[in-house]
Amino acid sequence: MAISTTKSASQEVTILLGDTFDFSCVDEFRRAYEQVDHADCKRFVIDFRNTQYMDSSALGMLINMEKFWREHEASICIINANQQLKKIFSISRFDKKFNIE
Amino acid sequence: MDGPLLRVAGVACSWLVLIVLIYAVDNRHLPALWALVTAAVTLWPVLRGTSADIEDSAVDDDHAALMQLRVLDQQVNAFIGPICAELVSLSTQVQQVIDESIQKLYTSFNGLNSHSAAQNELMIGIANRVSGAEQEATENVDPVTLNDFAAEVGRILDTYVQLFVDVSEKSVQAVHKIQDMVSQLDGMFSLINDIRGIADQTNLLALNAAIEAARAGEAGRGFAVVADEVRKLSQDSNKLNDDIRRRAEAAKETITTVESVVSEIASLDMNIAIDAKGQLDGMIKELEDVNEHVAKGVAQLTEISGQITGEVNTAVTALQFADIVGQTATKIQGKAGEVETVVALAHGQSALAQSLPDLLADTCQKLNDLAEQQAAAASGAETGDDSDSAEIELY
């Protein structure tokens, strides 16, 4: 499993991504956030500490996740992204939609 | 003292007077001249007194000296006249040459000034155009500046990146739907398996019914036909089931192909966008540097242009020396006239005088009158000079 989901704190779920975050992860990533209990999660943390590469489908996946959880009022936070990934988030104006730390 | 010595003294005195006259072209020298002539007149009786014992012979000598003096006077007159005329002509030439050159220099400097101003205006126009400081409201088309261009390119790049993100989002959404469809198809396969199971059981039932019908003998013959038909139906059902499975498998395969196509659409390497963005930022920075450089250059040019104007103005002011030279040339002409007057006076006196003492006394008197006239004229000219200098025509 390239993607692992853990309950890191009360009403907080951390999704730890693998080495690459691209189209091959679509199914796995979708399951990672759709299977979480709606009532027991107010905050998602997506951890990019292991991720070296992502393509534009990663952005599509994140937007789909944001749309899915918007109606359940959960916030999404992106952490530990490297310089290159931060540049991608900045160019695609993701810093306006997500909380990037 | 004897006659020849007296003649020599008289001739020397006359010469002295003439030489002084020639050189005394300036009013300031006239009093000195007057003093010299007075001295000569005062000296004359003394010379005469000391020579009283030889007065008779001196009368003849006196007459001869007068004659020599007249001859000499004519020679001097003939010598001085052309010099004065040439002096006047030369000073006129100087005046003309200076006037012409000054006019040319003035035109040239004025041209330099206006060209420098035009050059400055042009540079400021270019700089404003480049930096966008000045929008020409009179033209319908807005002038495109480098900054506008860079901003527009940046905006277009942003739009494209946004387009990538939108395409990816929709693609991922499509993949989600495709996966939903695949799971529906998987559900259909399990249903098809259920139908196959039912058909197999029906087939088995029909077989049992056929066996039971055979055991019943003649009475079961009709039932055997029904059992056979049911068995055929179950076999047809299985065949149909296989068809449905094949179609469903083909559909699943197609959907998988669609998914891979969508994956290609969704998966764009974002590093291209990053590189483009980086290059754009670099270009914008470079353009800003160029603008700054141009602005600095124009500021320097404006400064230099101001310096040129200042220096040209200094040169034009300096060109007013032409007026001073012109006035000086006029003065030289006047002075040449005065020299001529004095020489003519001396000439006239020597031609009319009956004796050397009379000649000297008359000449002194005339020179005195002339000095007074010139002094009066000079004081008038001086007051006039002030207004003249105030009225020097400035180019």
Boltz contact constraints between the chains, C-beta under 6 A:
constraints:
  - contact:
      token1: [A, 22]
      token2: [B, 267]
      max_distance: 6.0
  - contact:
      token1: [A, 23]
      token2: [B, 263]
      max_distance: 6.0
  - contact:
      token1: [A, 23]
      token2: [B, 266]
      max_distance: 6.0
  - contact:
      token1: [A, 23]
      token2: [B, 267]
      max_distance: 6.0
  - contact:
      token1: [A, 26]
      token2: [B, 172]
      max_distance: 6.0
  - contact:
      token1: [A, 26]
      token2: [B, 175]
      max_distance: 6.0
  - contact:
      token1: [A, 55]
      token2: [B, 267]
      max_distance: 6.0
  - contact:
      token1: [A, 55]
      token2: [B, 269]
      max_distance: 6.0
  - contact:
      token1: [A, 55]
      token2: [B, 270]
      max_distance: 6.0
  - contact:
      token1: [A, 56]
      token2: [B, 164]
      max_distance: 6.0
  - contact:
      token1: [A, 56]
      token2: [B, 168]
      max_distance: 6.0
  - contact:
      token1: [A, 56]
      token2: [B, 268]
      max_distance: 6.0
  - contact:
      token1: [A, 56]
      token2: [B, 270]
      max_distance: 6.0
  - contact:
      token1: [A, 57]
      token2: [B, 168]
      max_distance: 6.0
  - contact:
      token1: [A, 57]
      token2: [B, 266]
      max_distance: 6.0
  - contact:
      token1: [A, 57]
      token2: [B, 267]
      max_distance: 6.0
  - contact:
      token1: [A, 59]
      token2: [B, 165]
      max_distance: 6.0
  - contact:
      token1: [A, 59]
      token2: [B, 168]
      max_distance: 6.0
  - contact:
      token1: [A, 60]
      token2: [B, 168]
      max_distance: 6.0
  - contact:
      token1: [A, 60]
      token2: [B, 169]
      max_distance: 6.0
  - contact:
      token1: [A, 60]
      token2: [B, 171]
      max_distance: 6.0
  - contact:
      token1: [A, 60]
      token2: [B, 172]
      max_distance: 6.0
  - contact:
      token1: [A, 60]
      token2: [B, 266]
      max_distance: 6.0
  - contact:
      token1: [A, 61]
      token2: [B, 172]
      max_distance: 6.0
  - contact:
      token1: [A, 63]
      token2: [B, 169]
      max_distance: 6.0
  - contact:
      token1: [A, 64]
      token2: [B, 172]
      max_distance: 6.0
  - contact:
      token1: [A, 64]
      token2: [B, 173]
      max_distance: 6.0
  - contact:
      token1: [A, 87]
      token2: [B, 274]
      max_distance: 6.0
  - contact:
      token1: [A, 88]
      token2: [B, 270]
      max_distance: 6.0
  - contact:
      token1: [A, 91]
      token2: [B, 161]
      max_distance: 6.0
  - contact:
      token1: [A, 91]
      token2: [B, 273]
      max_distance: 6.0
  - contact:
      token1: [A, 91]
      token2: [B, 277]
      max_distance: 6.0
  - contact:
      token1: [A, 92]
      token2: [B, 161]
      max_distance: 6.0
  - contact:
      token1: [A, 92]
      token2: [B, 165]
      max_distance: 6.0
